[in-house]
């Protein structure tokens, strides 16, 4: 099975600043995470301290932000609190959003892995 990518729009809560991009769907990630770069591009207000441990046991830290994530293909989404950290993103791949289980559950996403 390969990686799952989704076209999304991410915006600030006031929806004045948004960006279309591609997100990686990660069913092993409890919380959705965005890069600090994209958080700055959409003027997401950062707050608090985000801490999590990756599957490779690497501790990541950052902030939180409240944003609107909208899956363009399935036309689902809404407001969600995400972790903000550049640590899980490989700059060369251009991925700046990881959709975690929180997004999948909140939007009742059903994955068809037979494709």
N, C-alpha and C positions, 0 to 999 in steps of 0.2 A: 504494500500500500504506500502511495506517495503522500506528499504534503498537500494540504487542502488550503487553497487561497480563495478569498472572496473580495469582490469590488465593494468598497464602502465609501461613505461620506462621513467625515468627522467634523464636528463643529463645536464652537463655544456654546454655552447655554443660551446666550442671547441670539445665536445664529447669525451674528454679523460677520463672523469669520468662519469659513469652512474650507475643506480640502477633500477632493476625491483622491483615493489611494487604494492600495491593495493590502488586505490584512491576511495574516496567517491564522488559521483556525488551529488551536492547540487544545485538544481534549484532556491533556495532562496538566493544564494550567488552570488553577482554581480561579484566579482573578485576571481580568483583561489588563493589558499593559500597553502604554503608548510611549513613544520616544520623547525626550525633552525637546528635540528639534521640532516635531510636529505640534507639541503643546505650545511652543512659542509662536509658531506660524498661525495658530488659530486663537491666540491670546487666552488660553485656558488658565484660569486662576489656580495656582498651585497652593497647597496647604498640607499640613501634617507631615508625618513620617511614614513612608511606605517601606515595609521590609518583607521579603519573601525568600524562599530557598528554591533554586531551580532543580530540575531533574538530575543535573550533574552535581548537586549539593553545593553549588555556588550561592552565597548569600548576596542578594541584590538589595540596594536601598535607593530611596528616592522620595518623591512626594506623592500626593494624591491630587486628582483634578476631577471635577464633574463636567462631563461632556455629553454630546449627543452622538451616538454611533448608529448609523443606518446602513443596513445591507442593501446595496443597490439592486442586486439580482433577485432577492426574495422579498424586497420591499418591507422589511421588518426592522425594528430597532427602537431606540428611544434614549432617554437620559440614563446614564450609568456613571458610577464612580470607578475610576481606573487608577492603577498605579502609573507613575511617570518615572521612567528611568531609561537611560541610554544603554545600560549594561546588557540587556538581552538581544540587542539589535546589531546585526552585521551591516555596516554601512554599505558594503558592496552590493548587497542584495536589494537594497531600497525598501525593505519592509520596515514600517514605522508603527504598526499596530499588530498586537497579538490578541485575538478574540479568545477569551478563556471560557471556562464552564459557566461562569456567572452570566455572560452574555447569552450563551446557548440556552440556559435554563430560563432566564428572564423572558426570552422571546419564543420559548417552546420549539426550538430548532430541532428538526429531525435530520440526522445525517444518513444519507444512503451511500455506504462505502462500497457498494458493488460496482460502481462506475469505473 
